[in-house]
Amino acid sequence: MTLILILAALALVLALVEIFIVPGFGLAGIGAALCAVADVALIYADYGLGWASAALLAAVLVLGLALLWLARSKAVDKVALHSSIDSTNATAEQLSVKVGDEGKALTRLALVGNALIDGKVVEVKSAGAFIDPETRVRVVRVSEANITVEPAG
């Protein structure tokens, strides 16, 4: 009985270490799972299927209630990231392109490719159809780093 209680406590401590100290599924999580399985196996060997099933059900119930409490508590808010990302990966060349600018496709725009617009090589997206290299293009939409073009006609 003492070994069963020690394994249960060790599984709980290792699970808490895994959750709060070393996040991810590492040695502490594997150790917690192994202790829990060994604990249920010992209960089964010593007390039979009924008690082992009850212990497993109790463990799942306690885990579910603990996760529910954790999700509703303010503990997660203290470690959660609350800042927003307001930067972009757009290059200076991409940010300088405006709607209505014209240029030519450098590569085949099989929806995405490169174009030369105002002397700058930028990545562009076709508005729908494939566009062959050397085709004149016009910018129809600019959204941060996304430049959409269509054949100039």
matplotlib code that plots the C-alpha trace (Angstrom):
import matplotlib.pyplot as plt

x = [0.0, 2.9, 4.4, 1.1, 0.8, 4.5, 4.0, 0.8, 2.5, 5.5, 3.3, 1.6, 4.8, 6.4, 3.2, 3.3, 7.0, 6.2, 3.4, 4.9, 8.7, 9.7, 7.0, 6.8, 6.7, 10.0, 11.5, 9.2, 6.1, 7.3, 8.2, 4.8, 3.1, 5.2, 4.6, 0.8, 0.8, 2.9, 0.6, -2.5, -0.7, 0.2, -3.4, -4.6, -2.1, -2.8, -6.6, -8.0, -9.7, -12.5, -10.1, -7.7, -10.6, -11.8, -8.3, -8.0, -11.4, -10.5, -7.2, -8.9, -11.6, -9.1, -7.0, -10.1, -11.1, -7.6, -7.4, -10.9, -9.8, -6.5, -8.3, -10.7, -8.1, -6.0, -2.8, -2.6, -3.0, 0.1, 2.3, 0.4, 1.6, -0.6, 1.3, 0.3, 2.6, 2.4, 5.5, 5.6, 8.1, 7.7, 10.8, 11.3, 10.8, 7.5, 6.3, 7.0, 4.8, 1.4, -1.8, -1.6, 2.2, 3.3, 6.2, 7.0, 6.9, 10.5, 9.3, 6.2, 3.5, 1.9, 0.0, 3.3, 6.5, 8.8, 8.2, 10.2, 8.1, 9.6, 13.1, 12.7, 12.4, 9.4, 7.5, 4.0, 0.8, -1.3, -4.9, -6.0, -4.5, -0.9, 1.3, 4.3, 7.7, 8.3, 4.5, 3.6, 1.7, -0.2, -0.6, -4.2, -4.0, -1.3, -1.8, 1.4, 3.8, 1.2, 1.2, -1.4, -0.9, -2.8, -1.6, -1.5, -3.7]
y = [0.0, 2.4, 1.8, 2.6, 5.9, 6.8, 6.1, 8.2, 11.1, 10.8, 10.8, 13.9, 15.8, 14.8, 15.9, 19.3, 19.7, 18.9, 21.4, 24.3, 24.0, 22.1, 22.5, 20.0, 16.3, 15.4, 13.2, 14.5, 13.8, 10.3, 9.6, 10.7, 8.5, 5.5, 6.1, 6.3, 3.1, 1.2, 2.5, 1.1, -2.1, -2.6, -1.8, -4.4, -7.0, -6.4, -5.6, -6.8, -5.3, -3.4, -1.3, -0.8, 0.5, 2.7, 4.1, 4.8, 6.4, 8.6, 9.6, 10.7, 12.5, 14.4, 15.2, 16.5, 18.7, 20.0, 21.0, 22.6, 24.6, 25.6, 26.8, 29.0, 30.3, 33.4, 31.2, 30.8, 34.5, 35.2, 33.3, 33.9, 36.3, 39.4, 41.5, 41.7, 41.5, 44.6, 44.1, 42.8, 40.8, 43.2, 44.6, 48.3, 47.5, 45.8, 48.6, 51.2, 49.6, 51.3, 50.3, 51.3, 50.9, 49.0, 46.7, 43.4, 39.8, 38.4, 34.9, 32.9, 34.0, 30.6, 32.5, 33.6, 34.9, 37.9, 41.1, 44.3, 47.3, 50.8, 49.3, 47.0, 43.2, 42.2, 39.1, 39.3, 37.2, 36.9, 38.0, 34.7, 33.6, 32.5, 35.3, 34.6, 36.2, 39.6, 40.3, 43.9, 43.8, 46.4, 46.3, 45.9, 45.4, 45.9, 44.5, 44.8, 42.3, 40.9, 42.5, 41.4, 42.1, 41.4, 41.7, 45.4, 45.8]
z = [0.0, 0.8, -2.6, -4.3, -2.4, -3.2, -6.9, -7.0, -5.2, -7.5, -10.6, -9.4, -8.6, -11.9, -13.8, -12.0, -12.8, -16.5, -16.7, -14.8, -14.9, -18.0, -20.6, -23.4, -23.2, -21.7, -19.0, -16.3, -18.3, -19.3, -15.7, -14.5, -17.1, -16.1, -12.4, -13.0, -15.1, -12.5, -9.8, -11.6, -12.3, -8.6, -7.6, -10.1, -8.8, -5.1, -5.1, -8.4, -11.4, -9.6, -7.5, -10.4, -12.5, -9.7, -9.3, -13.0, -13.1, -10.1, -11.6, -14.9, -13.0, -10.8, -13.9, -15.7, -12.7, -12.3, -16.0, -15.8, -12.7, -14.4, -17.5, -15.5, -13.0, -13.5, -13.2, -16.9, -17.5, -15.5, -17.9, -21.1, -23.8, -23.9, -26.5, -30.1, -33.1, -35.2, -37.3, -40.9, -42.9, -45.9, -47.4, -48.1, -51.8, -51.2, -48.9, -51.6, -54.3, -54.8, -56.5, -60.1, -60.4, -63.5, -64.3, -65.9, -64.7, -64.3, -63.7, -64.6, -62.2, -61.6, -58.9, -57.2, -58.7, -59.1, -60.9, -61.6, -60.5, -60.5, -60.8, -57.8, -57.8, -55.6, -54.9, -56.4, -56.7, -59.8, -59.5, -61.0, -64.3, -65.0, -66.3, -68.5, -68.0, -69.7, -69.6, -68.5, -65.2, -63.1, -59.4, -58.4, -54.6, -51.9, -48.4, -46.4, -48.0, -50.4, -53.8, -56.3, -60.1, -63.3, -66.9, -68.0, -71.0]

ax = plt.figure().add_subplot(projection="3d")
ax.plot(x, y, z, "-o")
ax.set_aspect("equal")
plt.show()
